[in-house]
Amino acid sequence: MAMAGHLALEENAGTIPANMQAAVYRGVNDVRLETVPVPEIGAGELLLWVHTCGICGTDLKKIATGSHSVPRIFGHETAGVVAAVGKDVREFRPGDRVVVFHHVPCRDCFYCRRKTFAQCETYKRVGCTAGFEPSGGGFAEYVRVMDWIVRQGTVRIPDDVSFEQACFLEPVNTCLKGIERLAPQAGETIVVIGQGPIGIILSVLAKRAMVRNVGGSSSEHQANSATLTAADSVSEDQNRSLVVTSDLYLQRLTISTSYGLGNSIDASRTDLVDAVRELTEGRGADAAILAVGGNALIRTAMDVLRPGGRVLLFAQTVHGEATFDPGAVCVDEKTLLGSYSASVELQEDSVRFVMGREMDLERLISHRFCLSRSVEALNLAAHPQPDSMKIVIQPGGSGEGNRA
């Protein structure tokens, strides 16, 4: 698939039209397929022809809440081919297959020095646009990649890696950041609530982290090994590490199990808290990851913990109010943690993980839509079904809307 798409894009890379199609956000739950100008690039910039762009939950929340001004073109999990380069670009040329991050921090401000990169003002500046206010732009045929992203946030895709695999680079980075924040230790029990694509990635990475923390630091193991091996699985059993997965949809748990995540709980039939206590001699889990949006399950995530445990809020990206037991934080010494967006310090690790195919991420894609059906794609992603997982829009692919 990667090579076929590559050839098709290269054939057209020399002919850049004046106008293109894009899915334009016009208001709350109002996205329209429109014809817009192809963005112009300046010195140090790239024009990227989009092959595949994943639909992210944060974009869906922006569309549903009207939190951003209009008009905008969202989409930031973007992989494609360089169509044109600006003056002074030396690292890339037309025809190069690349994936781009849309945020890069300055690395020198108050927040960057404390490694809270997502709070950096430079990081908050979006460096990719298909027109209007920069907002990623991946839901369009072409994307302008600005100079600081070209220098620090553009990654080549190896010839043997598909655009679909590569488009997971940014979400994998965000998951790695969350796992680093949670700091799983060998021998722990970690519950991951939600087994959509992000929940499955978080579960795999939690297992990976606990295996690599056997007999040394995570960084030492990352330096010595790029993939999980059969010996790693034995180590996981021996050190009593356990990843427990939970979802309301049996179909998602089946997919999760295919990635080696066998300790699954069907939350539509079984009480999660009771089930986890049975697995942990009545104590509760050491940690929980909430990979489901909304605040309704925060209390459940805290209840599933032992005293002294910790919860990672990963999908709670909309400001609001939530109810929880303050005594669980104070008296039971449970900790609430948060993690948002990507970390530049984990960029190399995420590239190794994705491009090295440590996890077959393409299998998480359930639906592929061409750009002309982008509104349908966004509607399906906003209203997930038992059989829907990762949904991608493919301006440069076949995008039939079907499962592979």
N, C-alpha and C positions, 0 to 999 in steps of 0.2 A: 504493500500500500504506500509506503514512504517513497519508494523509487518512482512509482507511477505518478504520484502527485508531484514529485520533484520535476520530472520531465515535462509534465503538462504546464507547470508554472514557468519553467525556464523558457519554454517555447513562446510564452507571452510576455516575458519580463522586459523585452525591449520596446514594447508598445504600451505606453501608459495613457489611458484615456483621460479626458478632461473631467468626466463625471463618473460616479459610481453609486452602487446601492449601499444603504446603511439602515440599520434599525435605530431609529431616532426616538429618544425619550422626550415626550412632550408634556408630561404631567403624571399625576398619581395613576398608576396602572394603565398608562397610555403610551404605548410604544408603536411607532408606525414605520413601515418600510418606505423609505424616501430616496429620491435621487439627490445627491449632494456633490459638491466639487471634490475631486481628489485633492488631499492636502498637499500644499507646497512645502518643500524642505529647504533648509538653509545650510550654511557651512557646518560641518561636523555632524550632520544628521543623516538618517536613513529613511527611505520609504520602503515599507514592508508590505508585500502582498500576502494577505492572510490565507492560510490553508485551513487551520483549525483553531477555534477559540472555545474554551470551556465556559460553561455558565456557572458563575459563582453565587453562593447564597447572599453575599454582601451586595452584589448588584441587584438581586431580586428584592432585597429589603429597601434599597434606595428607590427602586421603582414603585414599590408598594406603599412606602411612607411619604414620598414626595419630599425627602430630606434635602434634595439638591435642586438648584435652579435649572431651568430649562432654556434651550434645548441642550441635550447631551447625547453622546454615543458611548455606551458602556462596553465592557468586555476587556478583561486584562490577562486572561490565561492564554496568551497568543503565541502561536507558532506559524511560521511561514517562510517565504523566500525574499531576500533582498531584491527589490525591483530597481532601486536607484540609490546612489550615494551622493552626499553633498561634498563640497570642497573640503580638503584636508582630511577626509576619512581614508585611513590607510589599512585598518584592520579587516575591513569587509569590502566585498565587491558584489555586483549584481549576480544573482544565481546562488549565493550562499544561503544555506538553510539555517535558520536561527530561531531561537525563542527569546522573548524579551520580558524582563521585569518592568513594571511601570513605576516603581518607587526605588530610589536610592538615597541613603542618608548622606549628610555632609561628613560624618565621622569625627567632627571636632567640636560640636556644640555641647552645652550642659548635658543634654539627654544622651547624645552619642557617647560621651565619656563615661556615662553610667550604663551604657549598652541598652538603653530604652529607645531603640532606633525609631520606632513607630511614632514617637512624640517629637521627633526632629522636624523643624519647619521645612527644611529642604526635602526630607522624606515625604512630607505631606503634599509637596508639589508633584502632580502627576506628569510624568515625562513622555507619555504616549497619547496621541490624539488622532481621531479621524475627522476632526472638525469641531467647531464650537469650543466650549470650555473643556480643557483636557480631562478625559475621564476613562482612559484606557483605549477605547476605539476599536476593540477587536471584533465588534459586531458590525463590521464593514469590510469592504474589499481591500482597502489600503489603510495603513496606519503610518503616521509620521512619528518616528522615534527621535526624540531630542538628544542633543549632544552629550549630556551627562549620562543618559541611559545607554547611548552607544558606547561610551567609554567604560562604564562600570556595570551595566546591567543587561548586556546582550551576549548570548551564549550560542556557540555553534552547535548544531545537531549532527552527530556522527551519521555517516551514510547508512549504517545498519539500524538506525533508530527512526521510528515513524514520527510524523508530526503529532499523532494522537498521544503517543507515549510522552513526547517532549512537552506538550502543553500542560502537563501536570507539574512542571518544575516549580512554579510559584506556589501552588497549594501544598506541595510536599514540603517546601521550605517553611511555610507557616505551621505545618504540623510538626516538623522537627523543632521549631522554636517552642511550641507548646510542650512537647515532650521534654525538652531541655529545662523548661520552667518547672515542670512537675518533678523532674529528677528521679525517675524510677530506679529502685535499687534491687539487686539480686535477692530473690526470696520473697518479694512482695506479691500481694494480690492486687491487681488493678482492674477495676470495672469500667468498661467503655459503654456508655449509654447512647445508643444510636449507631446503626450499622449501614448508614448511607456511605457514599464514597469516602468522605472525610473521616467518618467513624472507623471504617475499615483501615484506612491509611494510618490513623492514630493508633489503632490496635496493633498493627504490624510493627510500627515504630516503637511502641511501648515494649513489646516482646523483644525486639532487637536491642533496645537499650538495656533491659535487664540481663540478657545474655552477655552483652559486652561488658557489663559491670562485674562479671565473675572474675575474680583474681586480679583486678586492676581497674583503672579509671576508664570511663567511656571514651575519652580522647585517645588513650593508648590503644584500645581495641579498634577504634575507627582507623587509626594509622596502620594497623596490622592486618585488617580484613575489610574487604569491600562487600562481601556477601555473607549471608547466613548459610552455614553448612550443616550436614547431618550431625557433626560433633557438637555444634551449637545447640541443636535440639536436645541432645543428651544432657548437655550442661543445664538447660532450662529445667528439665525434669529433676536433675540431681539437686539443684539449689532451691527447688520448690517454688519457683516463680510461676505466677498464674495470671493470664489475661482472661477475664470473663467478659463476654460480649452480650449485649441485650438490645432487642428491637421488638416492635409490635408486628413486623412483617416477617413471616417465616421465609419468604423468598430471599430477603436480604441476609438472614442468618445462614441460609444455604450458600450464598455467595461468599460470605465471611468465612465459613468453614473451609471453602476451597482454597483459602489462603493460609490454612494451617491454624485457624483460630477456632479450636474445637469446643471450648467451654462456653456454649451459647445458652441463653435464657430467653424463651419466648414470653415477652412481657405481656402479651395479650391473654396468656393463660396462667402465668405463674407470678406470684409476688416477688419482685426483684430483691427486696430487702431480706425476706425470709430465705430465699434461695442462696444468697451470698453468705448469710450467717451459717447456713448448713455447710457450706464449703470451707468455712474459716473457723470451725470449732466455736461458733457463737460470737466471735469477736466483731466481725465486719471486715471490710476491705481496708487495705492500707491507703489506697488512693482511688479516686473516681474521675473520669473525664466525661464532661457533658458535651456531646457532639450533636446535640439537637437544639435548634433555635427556640427562642421563647424562654420564659422564666418558670414555667409550671413545674419543671422537674428539678429545680435547684434543691428544694427540700428533700426530694427522694435521693438525690446524689449525696447529700449530707447524711441522711439516715442510713445509707448503705455502708458508711465508714465506721471503723473502730474509733475509739477515743484516740486523739492525736493524729488522725488521718487527714488527708488533704483532697480538696476538690479543685479540678481545673475547669474553669468556665471558658469554653472555646468558641461556642456559637452564639453567645449573648452579645451581639454587636449593636443592638438598639438600646439607647438610654431609656430608662423607665424605673419602675419600682418593683421590688420583689419581696416576698415574705419568706423569712427563714427564722430559725430558732437561735437567738443570740447566745443562749446558754450553751448551745452546741459549740460555739466558737470560744466562749470564755471558759466554762466549766469543763467541757469535754475536750477542749484544746484542739478543735478541728480548724483547719485553715482553708480559706477560700483564695484561690489564685486565679489570675486572668492572663491570657496571652492573645495578642492581636497582631495580625499581619506578619511579614517576613523579617528575617534577620540577615543582614549582609554578611555576618560572620559565619553563617551556615550555608552560604551560597555554594562553596566547593563541595560540601558534604551532600547537599541536595542534588548537585549536578552528577556526582558519582552514583548516588542512589537511583536517579531517574535514567541517566544515559547508560549506566552500567546494567540496567534492567534488573536491579536487585529485587524489584517487585514488578510483576506484569500489570502495569496500570491500565493498559488498553482494555483489559477484561472488565474494568469498572464502567466502561462506556456502554450504556444500554440503548441510546438513541442518538442518531446523527441527522441533522437537518441542514439543508442548503440555506443560503442567506434569504432567499425569497420566502422561506417558511420560518423565519426567525421569530416572528411574533407567536406562532404556534409553539415553537421550541421553548420560549420564555414562559408561556402559559403552563406548559407541562411541567417545567422545572419548578414553577411557583406552586403547583398543586401535585406533588409527587404521588405516584401510584406504587402499589406493591412491586411492580415489575420495572419501575424506572429507577435508574441509578444516575451515573454521570451523563449529562446531556451536553452535546457539543454542537456548535454552529460551524459549518464548513463552507465559507465562501469559495475556497479552492478545492473542495472535495465533491463527492457525489451527493452526500447529504440526503439520503432517502427517508430519513426519519425512523428507520427501522433498527432493530437490535441486530448486531453483527452475528 
